[in-house]
């Protein structure tokens, strides 16, 4: 019997397969299990881009579902993405205690990720956050909306770093 070799399918290969045949990826693609909820090509490419950055980055879809954060973000967040998985952005943000530099609580609607998601505009803020690992960090966060076309909002990208 010939040996079957398994290989990882990259995000770009998935995106290209979707472009060629949007129904091709339901169930299985080669030996790799694929999420049956089809993601927009722009989100797939944003995830691929983020996975190649050494800057902490996360990607959420238009529904406000966190779909990915990169390895660099794991160090700031205090948890690996594989442990968290896809989850609602509000549930995920609620875990972190965000405070201004003067230690005043920052409501979710004033955080850059919510502004980019709700108002579909870029936002930036420097603040304190207690990560999932219990460590308080000062961070700067920039979030911006992702549009596939002028009026087709598909999600947000959030870039952050420790100060």
Secondary structure, 3 states (H helix, E strand, C coil): CCCCCCCCCCHHHHHHHHHHCCCCCCCEECCEECCCCCCCHHHHHHHHHHHCCCCCEEEEECCCEEEEECHHHHHHHCCCHHHHCCEEHHHHHHCCEEECCCCCECCHHHCHHHHHHHHCCCEEEEEEEECCCCCEEEEEEEEEEEEEECCEEEEEEEEEEEC
